[in-house]
């Protein structure tokens, strides 16, 4: 099983190509944009919202354009470098679910878009607790993740050795929304909405996806 350093090195290796391939994907994802808009309405103007697992920063940029004080966080220094270059004027820092760069209750909201999928169950439970620590009381979390795909049932793991012909060492977990919701509830969140959807044609990897919107108790 790849550890954090393998994940970090893999995303460092693909950072430039990832930005080219995925950095403009929100233009073709109306449901995602609507959910980010919902989060922005809930936390209010200028609220500090972290995009954890920000990659090349496209979601961070979208959150900022919605009027939020957006912070991008990623375990990969290579991704953070690309995000800073693509989105000057926004703040991006290196950080992990094991130790988020936030004081207790510092963030009004968090987006974790396809960031939990590289963690096993114990890692996801720990991440939920760390997210609960960083989010203010009555703050908000929006988590998105893969549920299943052809040949990848819910609960399975896909190991990837190459991505765009670049050597990587990554596990992608296809998660059960009920299980993820349970871990978030145990950590101190209240699930307010669950949205499941099919893959958007010709826009993204063809997986079924789930979005959990939760409020910090």
C-alpha distance (Angstrom), angle and dihedral (degrees) to the residues before:
residue distance angle dihedral
X1 . . .
X2 3.83 . .
X3 3.79 115.1 .
X4 3.79 127.8 -146.6
X5 3.79 92.9 -84.5
X6 3.82 90.6 54.4
X7 3.81 90.5 50.1
X8 3.79 91.5 46.8
X9 3.81 93.2 48.3
X10 3.80 91.9 46.4
X11 3.79 93.7 53.3
X12 3.80 91.1 43.7
X13 3.80 87.3 56.2
X14 3.82 96.1 50.0
X15 3.83 98.6 34.1
X16 3.80 97.4 108.7
X17 3.80 94.5 42.9
X18 3.80 92.2 43.4
X19 3.81 90.0 56.2
X20 3.80 90.8 50.3
X21 3.80 93.9 48.9
X22 3.82 102.9 35.4
X23 3.80 107.3 15.2
X24 3.80 93.8 95.6
X25 3.81 98.7 36.8
X26 3.82 97.2 115.0
X27 3.80 89.9 74.4
X28 3.82 86.7 72.6
X29 3.81 98.7 39.9
X30 3.82 111.1 78.7
X31 3.81 95.2 166.1
X32 3.79 92.1 53.7
X33 3.79 91.1 48.6
X34 3.79 90.5 50.1
X35 3.80 91.9 51.9
X36 3.80 92.4 49.2
X37 3.78 87.5 50.4
X38 3.80 89.6 52.0
X39 3.80 90.6 52.1
X40 3.80 90.9 49.3
X41 3.80 90.9 52.4
X42 3.80 91.8 49.4
X43 3.81 97.2 50.4
X44 3.82 95.0 39.2
X45 3.82 134.5 -134.7
X46 3.81 119.0 -35.4
X47 3.81 92.7 5.8
X48 3.79 115.5 153.0
X49 3.80 108.2 -109.9
X50 3.80 124.4 174.9
X51 3.79 123.6 -146.6
X52 3.81 101.5 -151.7
X53 3.78 112.9 -160.6
X54 3.80 88.4 20.5
X55 3.80 97.5 168.7
X56 3.82 110.0 -174.6
X57 3.80 91.0 -5.4
X58 3.79 103.8 -109.1
X59 3.81 94.2 131.9
X60 3.81 90.6 44.9
X61 3.80 88.4 53.3
X62 3.80 91.5 49.6
X63 3.80 91.8 50.3
X64 3.80 90.3 50.5
X65 3.79 90.7 49.9
X66 3.82 87.8 54.6
X67 3.81 88.7 61.9
X68 3.79 99.9 -96.8
X69 3.78 129.5 130.2
X70 3.79 94.2 -115.6
X71 3.80 125.9 -163.0
X72 3.80 122.5 -170.6
X73 3.81 118.3 -147.1
X74 3.80 125.6 -175.6
X75 3.79 136.3 162.8
X76 3.81 90.4 -137.7
X77 3.82 116.6 81.6
X78 3.79 87.4 -162.2
X79 3.79 91.5 57.7
X80 3.79 91.2 46.5
X81 3.81 90.1 52.3
X82 3.81 91.6 50.8
X83 3.82 91.7 46.6
X84 3.81 92.2 51.4
X85 3.78 90.8 50.6
X86 3.81 94.5 46.7
X87 3.80 95.3 44.1
X88 3.80 110.4 33.0
X89 3.77 113.8 -173.2
X90 3.81 93.9 37.5
X91 3.79 123.5 98.9
X92 3.81 120.4 -117.4
X93 3.80 125.3 175.6
X94 3.79 138.1 176.5
X95 3.80 113.0 -107.1
X96 3.79 142.9 138.0
X97 3.78 139.2 -146.0
X98 3.77 86.9 -107.5
X99 3.79 91.4 64.0
X100 3.78 116.6 9.1
X101 3.83 116.5 -159.0
X102 3.80 94.2 -116.1
X103 3.76 139.9 96.1
X104 3.79 120.0 -121.1
X105 3.81 108.7 -64.3
X106 3.81 92.4 -5.1
X107 3.81 98.0 134.1
X108 3.79 124.5 68.7
X109 3.78 90.0 -158.3
X110 3.78 145.5 -1.8
X111 3.77 134.6 -150.3
X112 3.81 116.1 -157.8
X113 3.80 103.4 -179.0
X114 3.81 110.8 -178.4
X115 3.80 90.2 -29.6
X116 3.81 99.7 115.9
X117 3.81 92.6 56.6
X118 3.81 94.5 87.1
X119 3.82 93.2 57.0
X120 3.78 128.6 86.4
X121 3.81 120.2 -132.7
X122 3.79 94.6 -85.3
X123 3.79 90.1 48.1
X124 3.79 91.9 50.2
X125 3.80 91.8 50.1
X126 3.79 90.4 51.3
X127 3.80 90.7 46.5
X128 3.81 90.9 52.2
X129 3.79 90.3 54.3
X130 3.79 92.3 48.3
X131 3.81 91.1 48.5
X132 3.80 89.5 50.7
X133 3.80 89.4 52.3
X134 3.80 93.1 52.0
X135 3.83 97.6 44.2
X136 3.79 119.9 81.4
X137 3.79 121.6 -119.8
X138 3.81 107.5 -80.3
X139 3.82 88.6 14.6
X140 3.79 122.1 135.6
X141 3.80 140.3 -115.0
X142 3.80 128.1 -166.0
X143 3.81 113.2 -169.0
X144 3.81 123.7 -176.7
X145 3.79 126.6 -172.4
X146 3.80 145.7 156.7
X147 3.81 115.7 -92.0
X148 3.81 104.1 -178.6
X149 3.80 144.2 -27.6
X150 3.79 138.5 -176.4
X151 3.80 105.5 -53.6
X152 3.81 91.0 2.8
X153 3.81 112.5 90.6
X154 3.78 122.1 -170.1
X155 3.79 108.9 -73.7
X156 3.80 95.1 28.0
X157 3.80 127.5 118.7
X158 3.80 126.3 -137.6
X159 3.79 115.2 -154.9
X160 3.80 115.6 -153.0
X161 3.81 123.1 -162.2
X162 3.80 97.9 172.4
X163 3.80 131.5 30.7
X164 3.81 119.0 -175.7
X165 3.82 86.2 -11.8
X166 3.81 90.3 -57.7
X167 3.81 119.7 123.5
X168 3.81 112.9 -111.4
X169 3.80 138.3 158.0
X170 3.80 108.0 -144.6
X171 3.78 138.6 146.3
X172 3.81 117.7 -153.9
X173 3.82 113.2 -159.2
X174 3.80 119.8 -153.5
X175 3.76 102.8 -145.8
X176 3.78 136.1 -148.7
X177 3.84 108.3 -127.4
X178 3.81 90.7 -146.9
X179 3.79 90.6 55.3
X180 3.80 94.0 46.6
X181 3.80 90.3 47.6
X182 3.80 90.7 50.8
X183 3.80 92.0 52.4
X184 3.80 91.4 49.1
X185 3.80 91.6 48.8
X186 3.79 91.4 50.1
X187 3.81 89.0 51.5
X188 3.80 92.5 53.9
X189 3.79 107.4 -86.4
X190 3.79 128.5 123.6
X191 3.81 114.3 -143.2
X192 3.80 108.3 -129.3
X193 3.80 101.1 170.7
X194 3.78 140.6 9.2
X195 3.81 121.4 -164.3
X196 3.81 120.8 -173.9
X197 3.78 121.9 -173.2
X198 3.76 144.2 172.4
X199 3.82 120.4 -113.4
X200 3.78 114.5 -77.4
X201 3.84 107.5 -113.5
X202 3.81 116.7 -104.0
X203 3.80 92.5 -9.1
X204 3.79 108.2 83.1
X205 3.77 148.0 6.4
X206 3.83 105.4 -59.0
X207 3.79 100.0 -110.0
X208 3.78 132.1 128.7
X209 3.78 109.3 -113.4
X210 3.77 140.4 -160.1
X211 3.80 132.6 -155.6
X212 3.80 121.9 -160.4
X213 3.79 119.4 -164.3
X214 3.79 110.7 -163.6
X215 3.79 137.2 175.9
X216 3.80 123.6 -143.0
X217 3.79 110.0 -116.7
